[in-house]
Amino acid sequence: MRISRELVAASSRPLILSILAEGENYGYAILQEVSKRSAGQLEWTEGMLYPVLHRLEREGHVESRWRTRDGRKRKYYRINHTGSKAVLDEREQWSVVLAALGTFLEPRHV
């Protein structure tokens, strides 16, 4: 099934914050985690991921640093205190949206 670009974009922020709430990570690993957890239903590209990461950084929710591991230089991202609060807010908002969607998507018996 193809997920609309708009829905993918809307869900990217809470998904990224949730992944980073579990620990520091780099871009490719974040892409792999999204694919794994969604059973391949969400296939993000670097062109979609990095603008969101950079926006989260500008907003003060995420910090980054360059690290060399296994001979590879990668930029690692981690959530900070402000980002930890933001992920809780994102989760609460999405819970409300999902509950509301459920009431609209259920077949109605008139």
C-alpha positions in Angstrom: 0.0 0.0 0.0 1.3 3.5 -0.8 1.1 6.0 2.1 0.5 9.5 0.9 3.3 12.0 1.1 1.3 14.3 3.3 0.6 11.6 5.9 4.3 10.5 5.9 5.4 14.1 6.4 2.9 14.6 9.2 4.0 11.5 11.1 7.8 12.1 10.6 8.3 14.4 13.5 6.8 12.2 16.3 8.4 9.1 14.8 11.9 10.6 14.7 11.5 12.1 18.2 10.3 8.7 19.5 13.3 6.9 18.0 15.8 9.4 19.4 14.1 9.2 22.8 15.4 5.7 23.0 19.0 6.8 22.4 21.4 8.6 20.1 21.3 7.5 16.4 22.5 8.5 12.9 20.4 9.1 9.8 20.7 5.8 8.0 20.0 3.9 11.2 16.9 6.0 11.8 15.7 5.2 8.2 16.3 1.5 8.9 14.4 1.7 12.2 11.4 3.3 10.6 11.3 0.7 7.9 11.7 -2.1 10.4 9.0 -0.9 12.9 6.5 -0.3 10.1 7.2 -3.7 8.5 8.4 -1.9 5.4 5.2 0.2 5.0 7.1 3.5 5.6 10.1 3.8 3.3 11.7 7.2 3.9 14.4 8.7 1.9 17.3 10.8 3.1 15.7 13.8 1.3 12.7 13.4 3.7 14.6 12.6 6.9 17.3 15.3 7.0 15.2 18.4 6.6 13.1 17.1 9.6 16.2 16.4 11.7 17.6 19.9 10.9 14.2 21.5 11.7 14.2 19.7 15.1 17.7 20.9 15.7 16.8 24.5 14.9 13.8 24.2 17.2 16.1 23.1 20.0 14.7 19.6 20.4 17.6 17.7 19.0 21.4 18.0 19.2 24.0 16.5 16.8 27.7 15.7 16.8 30.1 14.1 14.4 31.5 10.7 15.5 33.8 8.2 13.9 32.8 4.6 14.6 34.0 1.6 12.7 36.1 3.9 10.6 33.1 5.8 9.4 32.4 9.4 10.2 28.7 9.9 10.9 26.5 12.7 12.3 24.7 11.4 15.4 21.5 13.0 16.7 20.2 12.9 20.2 17.1 14.2 21.9 17.6 16.8 24.6 15.4 17.9 27.5 13.2 20.1 25.4 12.9 17.3 22.8 11.8 14.9 25.6 9.0 17.2 26.5 8.1 17.6 22.8 7.9 13.8 22.2 5.4 13.5 25.1 3.3 16.3 23.5 3.5 14.7 20.1 2.4 11.4 21.5 -0.6 13.0 23.3 -1.6 14.9 20.1 -1.4 11.7 18.0 -3.4 9.7 20.5 -6.2 12.3 20.2 -6.0 12.3 16.4 -6.0 8.4 16.2 -8.9 8.2 18.5 -10.9 10.7 16.5 -10.0 9.0 13.2 -11.2 5.7 14.6 -14.6 7.2 15.1 -14.8 8.4 11.5 -13.3 5.3 9.9 -15.6 2.8 11.7 -18.6 1.8 9.6 -21.7 3.5 10.8 -24.9 1.7 11.1 -27.7 4.2 10.4 
